[in-house]
Each structure stands twice: as C-alpha cells, then as structure tokens.
C-alpha cells in the first residue's frame, strides 16, 4: 500500500469512529429524556 492508500484507510476509520460516537451520544440523550 502506498501512502495515499494508507491515508484513505485512516480517514475512513476516523469517519467510522466519529459516526459511532455520534450514535452513542444520540442514544444517551434519548435515554435521558
């Protein structure tokens, strides 16, 4: 893999992590209501 491929993978991993964090926050706010 060249550096471009590595960057793509890292970006997608970060994006996935962000999305799962947002989902956890959404679930948390729903449970509090």
PDBQT receptor file of N, H, CA, C and O in Angstrom, charges set to zero:
ATOM      1  N   UNK A   1       0.854  -1.204   0.000  1.00  0.00    +0.000 N 
ATOM      2  CA  UNK A   1       0.000   0.000   0.000  1.00  0.00    +0.000 C 
ATOM      3  C   UNK A   1       0.884   1.247   0.000  1.00  0.00    +0.000 C 
ATOM      4  O   UNK A   1       1.845   1.336   0.765  1.00  0.00    +0.000 OA
ATOM      5  N   UNK A   2       0.558   2.193  -0.849  1.00  0.00    +0.000 N 
ATOM      6  H   UNK A   2      -0.223   2.121  -1.471  1.00  0.00    +0.000 HD
ATOM      7  CA  UNK A   2       1.311   3.443  -0.817  1.00  0.00    +0.000 C 
ATOM      8  C   UNK A   2       0.664   4.408   0.175  1.00  0.00    +0.000 C 
ATOM      9  O   UNK A   2      -0.381   4.117   0.759  1.00  0.00    +0.000 OA
ATOM     10  N   UNK A   3       1.302   5.550   0.349  1.00  0.00    +0.000 N 
ATOM     11  H   UNK A   3       2.150   5.786  -0.125  1.00  0.00    +0.000 HD
ATOM     12  CA  UNK A   3       0.829   6.478   1.394  1.00  0.00    +0.000 C 
ATOM     13  C   UNK A   3      -0.592   6.968   1.122  1.00  0.00    +0.000 C 
ATOM     14  O   UNK A   3      -1.345   7.230   2.059  1.00  0.00    +0.000 OA
ATOM     15  N   UNK A   4      -0.960   7.092  -0.143  1.00  0.00    +0.000 N 
ATOM     16  H   UNK A   4      -0.348   6.879  -0.905  1.00  0.00    +0.000 HD
ATOM     17  CA  UNK A   4      -2.330   7.546  -0.454  1.00  0.00    +0.000 C 
ATOM     18  C   UNK A   4      -3.348   6.539   0.059  1.00  0.00    +0.000 C 
ATOM     19  O   UNK A   4      -4.360   6.912   0.653  1.00  0.00    +0.000 OA
ATOM     20  N   UNK A   5      -3.068   5.248  -0.176  1.00  0.00    +0.000 N 
ATOM     21  H   UNK A   5      -2.246   4.946  -0.658  1.00  0.00    +0.000 HD
ATOM     22  CA  UNK A   5      -3.986   4.204   0.289  1.00  0.00    +0.000 C 
ATOM     23  C   UNK A   5      -4.088   4.240   1.807  1.00  0.00    +0.000 C 
ATOM     24  O   UNK A   5      -5.181   4.136   2.363  1.00  0.00    +0.000 OA
ATOM     25  N   UNK A   6      -2.955   4.386   2.471  1.00  0.00    +0.000 N 
ATOM     26  H   UNK A   6      -2.067   4.470   2.019  1.00  0.00    +0.000 HD
ATOM     27  CA  UNK A   6      -2.947   4.423   3.938  1.00  0.00    +0.000 C 
ATOM     28  C   UNK A   6      -3.799   5.587   4.425  1.00  0.00    +0.000 C 
ATOM     29  O   UNK A   6      -4.583   5.445   5.363  1.00  0.00    +0.000 OA
ATOM     30  N   UNK A   7      -3.638   6.737   3.783  1.00  0.00    +0.000 N 
ATOM     31  H   UNK A   7      -3.001   6.852   3.021  1.00  0.00    +0.000 HD
ATOM     32  CA  UNK A   7      -4.412   7.919   4.194  1.00  0.00    +0.000 C 
ATOM     33  C   UNK A   7      -5.908   7.649   4.036  1.00  0.00    +0.000 C 
ATOM     34  O   UNK A   7      -6.702   8.006   4.907  1.00  0.00    +0.000 OA
ATOM     35  N   UNK A   8      -6.289   7.021   2.927  1.00  0.00    +0.000 N 
ATOM     36  H   UNK A   8      -5.644   6.731   2.220  1.00  0.00    +0.000 HD
ATOM     37  CA  UNK A   8      -7.712   6.717   2.701  1.00  0.00    +0.000 C 
ATOM     38  C   UNK A   8      -8.250   5.847   3.822  1.00  0.00    +0.000 C 
ATOM     39  O   UNK A   8      -9.324   6.110   4.364  1.00  0.00    +0.000 OA
ATOM     40  N   UNK A   9      -7.503   4.817   4.165  1.00  0.00    +0.000 N 
ATOM     41  H   UNK A   9      -6.630   4.604   3.725  1.00  0.00    +0.000 HD
ATOM     42  CA  UNK A   9      -7.951   3.888   5.209  1.00  0.00    +0.000 C 
ATOM     43  C   UNK A   9      -8.064   4.627   6.537  1.00  0.00    +0.000 C 
ATOM     44  O   UNK A   9      -9.054   4.474   7.253  1.00  0.00    +0.000 OA
ATOM     45  N   UNK A  10      -7.056   5.427   6.866  1.00  0.00    +0.000 N 
ATOM     46  H   UNK A  10      -6.252   5.551   6.285  1.00  0.00    +0.000 HD
ATOM     47  CA  UNK A  10      -7.085   6.167   8.138  1.00  0.00    +0.000 C 
ATOM     48  C   UNK A  10      -8.293   7.094   8.183  1.00  0.00    +0.000 C 
ATOM     49  O   UNK A  10      -8.975   7.178   9.204  1.00  0.00    +0.000 OA
ATOM     50  N   UNK A  11      -8.558   7.785   7.088  1.00  0.00    +0.000 N 
ATOM     51  H   UNK A  11      -8.004   7.716   6.258  1.00  0.00    +0.000 HD
ATOM     52  CA  UNK A  11      -9.699   8.709   7.046  1.00  0.00    +0.000 C 
ATOM     53  C   UNK A  11     -11.012   7.966   7.246  1.00  0.00    +0.000 C 
ATOM     54  O   UNK A  11     -11.889   8.427   7.978  1.00  0.00    +0.000 OA
ATOM     55  N   UNK A  12     -11.145   6.809   6.591  1.00  0.00    +0.000 N 
ATOM     56  H   UNK A  12     -10.433   6.435   5.997  1.00  0.00    +0.000 HD
ATOM     57  CA  UNK A  12     -12.410   6.074   6.721  1.00  0.00    +0.000 C 
ATOM     58  C   UNK A  12     -12.566   5.546   8.137  1.00  0.00    +0.000 C 
ATOM     59  O   UNK A  12     -13.676   5.503   8.666  1.00  0.00    +0.000 OA
ATOM     60  N   UNK A  13     -11.460   5.143   8.754  1.00  0.00    +0.000 N 
ATOM     61  H   UNK A  13     -10.557   5.178   8.324  1.00  0.00    +0.000 HD
ATOM     62  CA  UNK A  13     -11.533   4.657  10.141  1.00  0.00    +0.000 C 
ATOM     63  C   UNK A  13     -11.961   5.799  11.060  1.00  0.00    +0.000 C 
ATOM     64  O   UNK A  13     -12.825   5.622  11.919  1.00  0.00    +0.000 OA
ATOM     65  N   UNK A  14     -11.355   6.965  10.877  1.00  0.00    +0.000 N 
ATOM     66  H   UNK A  14     -10.653   7.109  10.179  1.00  0.00    +0.000 HD
ATOM     67  CA  UNK A  14     -11.726   8.130  11.701  1.00  0.00    +0.000 C 
ATOM     68  C   UNK A  14     -13.195   8.481  11.500  1.00  0.00    +0.000 C 
ATOM     69  O   UNK A  14     -13.903   8.781  12.460  1.00  0.00    +0.000 OA
ATOM     70  N   UNK A  15     -13.650   8.442  10.249  1.00  0.00    +0.000 N 
ATOM     71  H   UNK A  15     -13.074   8.198   9.468  1.00  0.00    +0.000 HD
ATOM     72  CA  UNK A  15     -15.040   8.775   9.935  1.00  0.00    +0.000 C 
ATOM     73  C   UNK A  15     -15.986   7.799  10.630  1.00  0.00    +0.000 C 
ATOM     74  O   UNK A  15     -17.002   8.197  11.202  1.00  0.00    +0.000 OA
ATOM     75  N   UNK A  16     -15.633   6.512  10.569  1.00  0.00    +0.000 N 
ATOM     76  H   UNK A  16     -14.808   6.190  10.105  1.00  0.00    +0.000 HD
ATOM     77  CA  UNK A  16     -16.474   5.496  11.213  1.00  0.00    +0.000 C 
ATOM     78  C   UNK A  16     -16.505   5.726  12.718  1.00  0.00    +0.000 C 
ATOM     79  O   UNK A  16     -17.560   5.613  13.343  1.00  0.00    +0.000 OA
ATOM     80  N   UNK A  17     -15.358   6.048  13.301  1.00  0.00    +0.000 N 
ATOM     81  H   UNK A  17     -14.501   6.140  12.793  1.00  0.00    +0.000 HD
ATOM     82  CA  UNK A  17     -15.293   6.275  14.748  1.00  0.00    +0.000 C 
ATOM     83  C   UNK A  17     -16.160   7.473  15.124  1.00  0.00    +0.000 C 
ATOM     84  O   UNK A  17     -16.879   7.439  16.123  1.00  0.00    +0.000 OA
ATOM     85  N   UNK A  18     -16.086   8.523  14.324  1.00  0.00    +0.000 N 
ATOM     86  H   UNK A  18     -15.502   8.550  13.513  1.00  0.00    +0.000 HD
ATOM     87  CA  UNK A  18     -16.908   9.714  14.598  1.00  0.00    +0.000 C 
ATOM     88  C   UNK A  18     -18.388   9.360  14.567  1.00  0.00    +0.000 C 
ATOM     89  O   UNK A  18     -19.148   9.761  15.448  1.00  0.00    +0.000 OA
ATOM     90  N   UNK A  19     -18.795   8.599  13.541  1.00  0.00    +0.000 N 
ATOM     91  H   UNK A  19     -18.177   8.273  12.826  1.00  0.00    +0.000 HD
ATOM     92  CA  UNK A  19     -20.213   8.249  13.397  1.00  0.00    +0.000 C 
ATOM     93  C   UNK A  19     -20.686   7.429  14.590  1.00  0.00    +0.000 C 
ATOM     94  O   UNK A  19     -21.773   7.665  15.118  1.00  0.00    +0.000 OA
ATOM     95  N   UNK A  20     -19.876   6.467  15.016  1.00  0.00    +0.000 N 
ATOM     96  H   UNK A  20     -18.993   6.275  14.588  1.00  0.00    +0.000 HD
ATOM     97  CA  UNK A  20     -20.312   5.630  16.141  1.00  0.00    +0.000 C 
ATOM     98  C   UNK A  20     -20.378   6.466  17.412  1.00  0.00    +0.000 C 
ATOM     99  O   UNK A  20     -21.246   6.237  18.255  1.00  0.00    +0.000 OA
ATOM    100  N   UNK A  21     -19.471   7.436  17.564  1.00  0.00    +0.000 N 
ATOM    101  H   UNK A  21     -18.766   7.622  16.880  1.00  0.00    +0.000 HD
ATOM    102  CA  UNK A  21     -19.519   8.319  18.738  1.00  0.00    +0.000 C 
ATOM    103  C   UNK A  21     -20.809   9.131  18.721  1.00  0.00    +0.000 C 
ATOM    104  O   UNK A  21     -21.473   9.267  19.748  1.00  0.00    +0.000 OA
ATOM    105  N   UNK A  22     -21.166   9.669  17.556  1.00  0.00    +0.000 N 
ATOM    106  H   UNK A  22     -20.627   9.558  16.721  1.00  0.00    +0.000 HD
ATOM    107  CA  UNK A  22     -22.394  10.455  17.444  1.00  0.00    +0.000 C 
ATOM    108  C   UNK A  22     -23.604   9.587  17.786  1.00  0.00    +0.000 C 
ATOM    109  O   UNK A  22     -24.517  10.037  18.478  1.00  0.00    +0.000 OA
ATOM    110  N   UNK A  23     -23.612   8.347  17.303  1.00  0.00    +0.000 N 
ATOM    111  H   UNK A  23     -22.871   7.981  16.741  1.00  0.00    +0.000 HD
ATOM    112  CA  UNK A  23     -24.737   7.455  17.587  1.00  0.00    +0.000 C 
ATOM    113  C   UNK A  23     -24.834   7.210  19.088  1.00  0.00    +0.000 C 
ATOM    114  O   UNK A  23     -25.932   7.208  19.644  1.00  0.00    +0.000 OA
ATOM    115  N   UNK A  24     -23.692   7.002  19.752  1.00  0.00    +0.000 N 
ATOM    116  H   UNK A  24     -22.800   7.003  19.301  1.00  0.00    +0.000 HD
ATOM    117  CA  UNK A  24     -23.710   6.772  21.199  1.00  0.00    +0.000 C 
ATOM    118  C   UNK A  24     -24.282   7.991  21.910  1.00  0.00    +0.000 C 
ATOM    119  O   UNK A  24     -25.071   7.850  22.844  1.00  0.00    +0.000 OA
ATOM    120  N   UNK A  25     -23.890   9.184  21.476  1.00  0.00    +0.000 N 
ATOM    121  H   UNK A  25     -23.249   9.298  20.718  1.00  0.00    +0.000 HD
ATOM    122  CA  UNK A  25     -24.407  10.413  22.091  1.00  0.00    +0.000 C 
ATOM    123  C   UNK A  25     -25.912  10.505  21.889  1.00  0.00    +0.000 C 
ATOM    124  O   UNK A  25     -26.648  10.841  22.816  1.00  0.00    +0.000 OA
ATOM    125  N   UNK A  26     -26.372  10.203  20.669  1.00  0.00    +0.000 N 
ATOM    126  H   UNK A  26     -25.773   9.930  19.916  1.00  0.00    +0.000 HD
ATOM    127  CA  UNK A  26     -27.807  10.271  20.376  1.00  0.00    +0.000 C 
ATOM    128  C   UNK A  26     -28.572   9.306  21.268  1.00  0.00    +0.000 C 
ATOM    129  O   UNK A  26     -29.615   9.663  21.816  1.00  0.00    +0.000 OA
ATOM    130  N   UNK A  27     -28.066   8.093  21.419  1.00  0.00    +0.000 N 
ATOM    131  H   UNK A  27     -27.218   7.803  20.975  1.00  0.00    +0.000 HD
ATOM    132  CA  UNK A  27     -28.730   7.101  22.271  1.00  0.00    +0.000 C 
ATOM    133  C   UNK A  27     -28.755   7.618  23.705  1.00  0.00    +0.000 C 
ATOM    134  O   UNK A  27     -29.766   7.485  24.393  1.00  0.00    +0.000 OA
ATOM    135  N   UNK A  28     -27.658   8.203  24.157  1.00  0.00    +0.000 N 
ATOM    136  H   UNK A  28     -26.836   8.311  23.597  1.00  0.00    +0.000 HD
ATOM    137  CA  UNK A  28     -27.589   8.714  25.522  1.00  0.00    +0.000 C 
ATOM    138  C   UNK A  28     -28.620   9.803  25.759  1.00  0.00    +0.000 C 
ATOM    139  O   UNK A  28     -29.271   9.818  26.804  1.00  0.00    +0.000 OA
ATOM    140  N   UNK A  29     -28.780  10.713  24.812  1.00  0.00    +0.000 N 
ATOM    141  H   UNK A  29     -28.251  10.701  23.963  1.00  0.00    +0.000 HD
ATOM    142  CA  UNK A  29     -29.743  11.803  25.009  1.00  0.00    +0.000 C 
ATOM    143  C   UNK A  29     -31.164  11.261  24.979  1.00  0.00    +0.000 C 
ATOM    144  O   UNK A  29     -32.030  11.759  25.699  1.00  0.00    +0.000 OA
ATOM    145  N   UNK A  30     -31.416  10.249  24.157  1.00  0.00    +0.000 N 
ATOM    146  H   UNK A  30     -30.713   9.845  23.572  1.00  0.00    +0.000 HD
ATOM    147  CA  UNK A  30     -32.770   9.677  24.095  1.00  0.00    +0.000 C 
ATOM    148  C   UNK A  30     -33.124   9.025  25.432  1.00  0.00    +0.000 C 
ATOM    149  O   UNK A  30     -34.254   9.147  25.905  1.00  0.00    +0.000 OA
ATOM    150  N   UNK A  31     -32.162   8.337  26.037  1.00  0.00    +0.000 N 
ATOM    151  H   UNK A  31     -31.244   8.238  25.653  1.00  0.00    +0.000 HD
ATOM    152  CA  UNK A  31     -32.444   7.636  27.292  1.00  0.00    +0.000 C 
ATOM    153  C   UNK A  31     -32.687   8.625  28.429  1.00  0.00    +0.000 C 
ATOM    154  O   UNK A  31     -33.436   8.335  29.361  1.00  0.00    +0.000 OA
ATOM    155  N   UNK A  32     -32.048   9.797  28.347  1.00  0.00    +0.000 N 
ATOM    156  H   UNK A  32     -31.440  10.032  27.590  1.00  0.00    +0.000 HD
ATOM    157  CA  UNK A  32     -32.202  10.783  29.421  1.00  0.00    +0.000 C 
ATOM    158  C   UNK A  32     -33.590  11.415  29.394  1.00  0.00    +0.000 C 
ATOM    159  O   UNK A  32     -34.112  11.804  30.438  1.00  0.00    +0.000 OA
ATOM    160  N   UNK A  33     -34.192  11.519  28.210  1.00  0.00    +0.000 N 
ATOM    161  H   UNK A  33     -33.768  11.203  27.361  1.00  0.00    +0.000 HD
ATOM    162  CA  UNK A  33     -35.490  12.203  28.096  1.00  0.00    +0.000 C 
ATOM    163  C   UNK A  33     -36.603  11.435  28.782  1.00  0.00    +0.000 C 
ATOM    164  O   UNK A  33     -37.752  11.877  28.777  1.00  0.00    +0.000 OA
TER     165      UNK A  33
